Amino acid sequence: MKRSLAALAFALACGSALAQTDATVQADREQLRKDEAQLRAHQRLLRRDRAAGNAAAVAEDKEAIERDRAQIRATKQRLQANVEKVKDTQKKEAESRKPVKPRPSPPG
């Protein structure tokens, strides 16, 4: 009886952790989309500034693009780490659902 209660409590905890981690993954994906959109905007701005011959703005645009790329790398790393957490949590939850083998009764 105690084992089944412990398994149930563990499964509920895993479910809660999974939901929280899954929400984090979704937030990271949304942030990645925003980061990539910002990069594209800076790349368009760079093309316009080059066409206009604005050397000072071109240098600023290049710096902004490098910052955007660094941000994208960081977001991708965070996303990958959170995806791994989700996979680990799902694995633990699946293991907790496995039936528990009953202990043999002591001879007596």
TAPE-V649099 format. One record per residue. RES is the residue in three letters. SS is DSSP state (hx for helix, st for strand, lp for the rest). Layout:
res=RES ss=SS
res=RES ss=SS
//
This chain:
res=MET ss=lp
res=LYS ss=hx
res=ARG ss=hx
res=SER ss=hx
res=LEU ss=hx
res=ALA ss=hx
res=ALA ss=hx
res=LEU ss=hx
res=ALA ss=hx
res=PHE ss=hx
res=ALA ss=hx
res=LEU ss=hx
res=ALA ss=hx
res=CYS ss=hx
res=GLY ss=hx
res=SER ss=hx
res=ALA ss=hx
res=LEU ss=hx
res=ALA ss=hx
res=GLN ss=hx
res=THR ss=hx
res=ASP ss=hx
res=ALA ss=hx
res=THR ss=hx
res=VAL ss=hx
res=GLN ss=hx
res=ALA ss=hx
res=ASP ss=hx
res=ARG ss=hx
res=GLU ss=hx
res=GLN ss=hx
res=LEU ss=hx
res=ARG ss=hx
res=LYS ss=hx
res=ASP ss=hx
res=GLU ss=hx
res=ALA ss=hx
res=GLN ss=hx
res=LEU ss=hx
res=ARG ss=hx
res=ALA ss=hx
res=HIS ss=hx
res=GLN ss=hx
res=ARG ss=hx
res=LEU ss=hx
res=LEU ss=hx
res=ARG ss=hx
res=ARG ss=hx
res=ASP ss=hx
res=ARG ss=hx
res=ALA ss=hx
res=ALA ss=hx
res=GLY ss=lp
res=ASN ss=lp
res=ALA ss=hx
res=ALA ss=hx
res=ALA ss=hx
res=VAL ss=hx
res=ALA ss=hx
res=GLU ss=hx
res=ASP ss=hx
res=LYS ss=hx
res=GLU ss=hx
res=ALA ss=hx
res=ILE ss=hx
res=GLU ss=hx
res=ARG ss=hx
res=ASP ss=hx
res=ARG ss=hx
res=ALA ss=hx
res=GLN ss=hx
res=ILE ss=hx
res=ARG ss=hx
res=ALA ss=hx
res=THR ss=hx
res=LYS ss=hx
res=GLN ss=hx
res=ARG ss=hx
res=LEU ss=hx
res=GLN ss=hx
res=ALA ss=hx
res=ASN ss=hx
res=VAL ss=hx
res=GLU ss=hx
res=LYS ss=hx
res=VAL ss=hx
res=LYS ss=hx
res=ASP ss=hx
res=THR ss=hx
res=GLN ss=hx
res=LYS ss=hx
res=LYS ss=hx
res=GLU ss=hx
res=ALA ss=hx
res=GLU ss=hx
res=SER ss=hx
res=ARG ss=lp
res=LYS ss=lp
res=PRO ss=lp
res=VAL ss=lp
res=LYS ss=lp
res=PRO ss=lp
res=ARG ss=lp
res=PRO ss=lp
res=SER ss=lp
res=PRO ss=lp
res=PRO ss=lp
res=GLY ss=lp
//
